[in-house]
Amino acid sequence: MRYFALATDYDGTLATDGHVNDDTLEAMKRLRISGRKLILVTGRQLDDLLRVFPQIDLFDYVVAENGALLYLPASREEKLLGTQPPEEFIKLLQERNVDPLSVGRVIVATWHPNENTVLQTIRDLGLELQVIFNKGAVMVLPSGINKASGLSAALDEMNLSPHNVVGVGDAENDHAMLNLCEFSVAVANALPIVKERVDFVTDGSRGAGVSELIDKMIASDLSELNQQLQRHDILLGTTEDNSQVNIPAYGSSILLAGTSGGGKSTLATGVLERIAEQNYQFCIIDPEGDYENFEGAVVLGDAERSPRITEVLDLLEQPHQNVVVNLLGVALQDRPAFFAELLPILQKMRSRTGRPHWIVVDEAHHQMPSSWNPAELTLPQQLTGMILITVHPDQVAPAALSLIDTILTVGKSPEQNIKQLCEIVGNCPPKLAPQTLEPGEALAWFRAKDAEPLRFRFKPGRTERRRHARKYAEGELGEDKSFYFRGAEGKLNLRAQNLILFTQMAEGVDDETWLYHLQQQDYSRWFREAIKDDSLAEEAAEIEKNAHTSATESRTAIKQAIEQRYTLPA
């Protein structure tokens, strides 16, 4: 399920002339029976609302006073989200004959044409207040308080993300709330400017429109309207003619495959950064510590300590918290079992909250090997919103690959990854000639669209290198990932297992050995394939191409290129 709550305005949306009809009340009850939550977001003062709407207990939370007051019907608990303007302000409005004038817990409200007097009074007293209009109503609130801020506070209390909420309204003061919600709806009687900006407009007006929306939510979770949510799409990159290549923010199952050093890390990090920018929650299963410096995520586990599943769940309960599950402390042979235990627990959380929105499995051929048989998992649900990253797609469990709808492939012979996927899942692969991708390029094939793969240049993330900095600068790379200064005749065997040792050894080896590896383009190859830093590799390649550069000049240039990207000890 994608949508776990409905946030609705009251007057002009749920209610007609302050009254909610029986058919609408029955629809609200059906929504609650479906397991979804109801949140009322209104400009009314609470006492007034309780007087006109005795069925308030149908709502899980009420946001009153246009975002300034939170009310929990089950316990009758109230929580102020702002402070009332000073008494001097209210008194001066009365002296200036502002009538009618109502004062709530926080809100001060009147009607047109009193807005000019209200604004002048705010200026005269030098107060930090804002005026919000709702048709003829004029509402005064502390700066920053609106329906969106109030709804955010309610969702935080409920441990729900705005990405799992549908919002419906009709007037100017609903804009902020509707923009916050994943799916925004206007009833048919809404102001034209509101209807222009939402994702969907109901056929019915007021309560009939809300009932119509509720029935659609129960029947299909609004799946037939997914195409209208392209504003949430995640950018992958651009084609040669500058057309954008995107993936939907919800419902995709992605395989990211390619040769080592082909740019998988750069592409994955850029996509994850844009997912984070839109506040979708993600959980990364990180077997090699590649994401330990990912900005905006908490890392659980390290080389000395394995993560605990309870820790993962506790953090993910917070809707805005992303998690990296570092498996370096888990023995290699035990990682598939750890993942097999974690995945159904994450899915159980998804069934309750809709989160995490994305589950990213790096080195998927280790976590979900071809022998993997997840008999207890409901795979069609499990793999929605997943990104599987691997060098060996043919070694990933067929049960997982069968649910992939998008493949992104980088590096050498990208067409082979598409062919392998098709052979495993029984698809007829698209006709694709052998080709070579340039650094920073990828192929995207969307199976459901039955179209040819798209070649595009992907957009790297701003923090792409930060996540590797400590590992590659100071860490212990394996023997197969280390750099070896051997020279033309193989007389040396000096191993550099990180960038610090590389720069130290570079200063000490003789010019002949240094220039031999430079001319063989060994430095750029190591940076690309082992260090997985495409931009450093490209800069080193430019230095290697210059046949006239001396050993001293090239050493200095490559060392400077490293130091620009990594913080090395003096």
Secondary structure, 3 states (H helix, E strand, C coil): CCCCEEEECCECCCEECCECCHHHHHHHHHHHHCCCEEEEECCCCHHHHHHHCCCHHHCCEEEEHHHCEEEECCCCEEEECCCCCCHHHHHHHHHCCCCCCEECCCCEEEECCCHHHHHHHHHHHCCCEEEEEECCEEEEEECCCCHHHHHHHHHHHHCCCHHHEEEEECCHHHHHHHHHCCEEEECCCCCHHHHHHCCEECCCCHHHHHHHHHHHHHHHCCHHHHHHHHHHCEEEEECCCCCEEEECCCCCEEEEEECCCCCHHHHHHHHHHHHHHCCCCEEEEECCCCCCCCCCEEEECCCCCCCCHHHHHHHHCCCCCEEEEECCCCCHHHHHHHHHHHHHHHHHHHHHHCCCCEEEECCHHHHCECCCCCCCCCHHHHCCCEEEEECCHHHECHHHHCCCCEEEEECCCHHHHHHHHHHHHCCCCCCCCCCCCCCCEEEEEEHHHCCCCEEEEECCCCCCCHHHHHHHHHCCCCCCCCEEECCCCCCCCEEECCHHHHHHHHHHCCHHHHHHHHHCCHHHHHHHHCCCCHHHHHHHHHHHHCCCCCHHHHHHHHHHHHHHHCCCCC
